[in-house]
Amino acid sequence: MLRLLATLFISSSLIALNGCSSAAPRAYDAAVQNVYVGMDKREFDIVMREVNDKTRRKHRRRSEAYQRNGMLYEVVYVRSSNVKDDANTDDEYTPYLFQDKTLIGYGWAAVGGKKTDSADIARAKAGATSVNVKVDTRQKDYFKCKKDGGDNLFC
């Protein structure tokens, strides 16, 4: 009995230390219910804390930021699914777009679309002679919103 308990303890400790590839997406499914356009970045960080804590370091994706017309835009990528292809492709993340620390959009349409997905990796592994990776180096407005004169954004 003691040996069984020790084995269970060691197994659960290893899982906790290494993380589980599906733990972050499960946490994301619960957390995303509390995300809404117009929320503050600090509130978003609190809601997504568990997802980020359960995302393995090698699966984390850096945020991107830029300024345009005196406004700060930030794109935060959150691990929202898992595809077992040994690659971190766009279809495993959901981007969130903030303007001056306020969430103004999310999803790939908000940031101009995916560049790579798991199908590209599968084609490459199958020996395809070309892989379609969209790379657009032009700076563009990722998400066009207008204020109505007050605090409301129309996107």
N, C-alpha and C positions, 0 to 999 in steps of 0.2 A: 504494500500500500504506500509506504514511504517512497519507494522507488518510483512508483507511478506519479505521485505528487511532484517529485523532483523533476521528472521528465516533462510533465505538463508545465511546470514553472519555467524551465529552461526554454521550452518550445515557445511559450507565449512571450518570454523576454526577447528571444531572437526576432520574432515577428514584430514586436514593438520597436526594437532597435532598427531593423532593416526597413520597416514600413511594408506596405502591401500595395502592389500596383493598382489594385482596384479600390483602395481605401479613400484616396482623394476624390475619384469620381462619385463614390457613394456619399461622401461628405458634401460634395458639390450639389448633388441632387436635393439634399435637404436645405442647404444654404441659399440656393438660387431663388427659393420661394420668397425670400426676404429682400430681394434686390428690386429696385424700381428706378426708372428714369427720374432724375431730379435729386437723388440722394447724395449726401455729402461723402467725399472720399474717405474721411475718417470712419464714418458709419459703415461704408463698404468694407474697409479693412477689417473692422470688427466682425462683420457678418462672414467674411471669407477667411478669417483666421484659422479655423479648423481645417479648411481645405488646404491652405498653404502649409500648415503644420504637417499634414499627412502626405504632402507631395514630396517625393524623394528629391534630393538636391539635384541629381542628374536630369530630372524631369521638369525642373523649374525653368521658366522663361523670363528673361529680363523685360522690364517695362520699357516703353519708348516714350520720349517727350519731345515736343517742339513748340516754338512760339510763332504765332502768326497774328498780325494786326493787334499786337499788344496783349493777346490772350494766350495762356498756357494750355496746351493740349497734351494729354497723357493717355497712352494706351497701356492697359494692364491686362496681361494674359493669365488666365486661370485654367488649371488642368481640369477638364470637364469630362473626359472619357479616356479610355485606354485601348490601344490597338497593339497587339503583340507582334510588332514588326521590327523591334530593336531600333526604332527611330522616333524622334520627337517631331511629328508632322502637325500641320495646322489643324487637321481634323480632331486632334486630341485636346485642343484648347478653345476657350471662348474669350474673345477680346472685349474689353470694356473701355469705352472712350469717355474721358473726362475733359471738360472745358472749365478752366479755373476752379478745379477741385469739385466740380459738380458733374454727376453722371449724365451724359447727354445721349448715349446710345450704346448698344452692345450687339455682339454677333459679327460675323464676317462681312456682312453687307455694310455695316457701319464704318469699316476700315478698308474698303476697297476689294474685298474678296480674299479667298485662300490662295496661297502660292504653291503649297505642296500638300498632298494628302497620302493616305496609306496606299491608295491604288497606284500612285507613282512608284512607291517603294516595291510593291508587288511586281509591277512591270519590270523594274530594274533587276530584281532578283530572278525573274524568269528569263532574263537575257535579252530584253527588248533593246533595240538599237537606239531608241530615243525615249526620253522621258520629258513630258511636258511640264516645265516649271515656269510659271509666270513671274517675270521679274520686271517691275516697272520702277525705274529710278527717278521718274519725274515726281516732283513734289506736287501734291494735290490736296484738295479739301476732302478729308476723309468723310466728314459728316457735315452736311449743310443745315444749319439751324438759324432761325431768326427769332429775335425777341419781339414781343408785341408792345413794347414800351414799358412793360412792368417786369416782373420776374419770370414770366412764362416763356418757354421756348417752344417754337413750332418747328418740327423736324419732318 
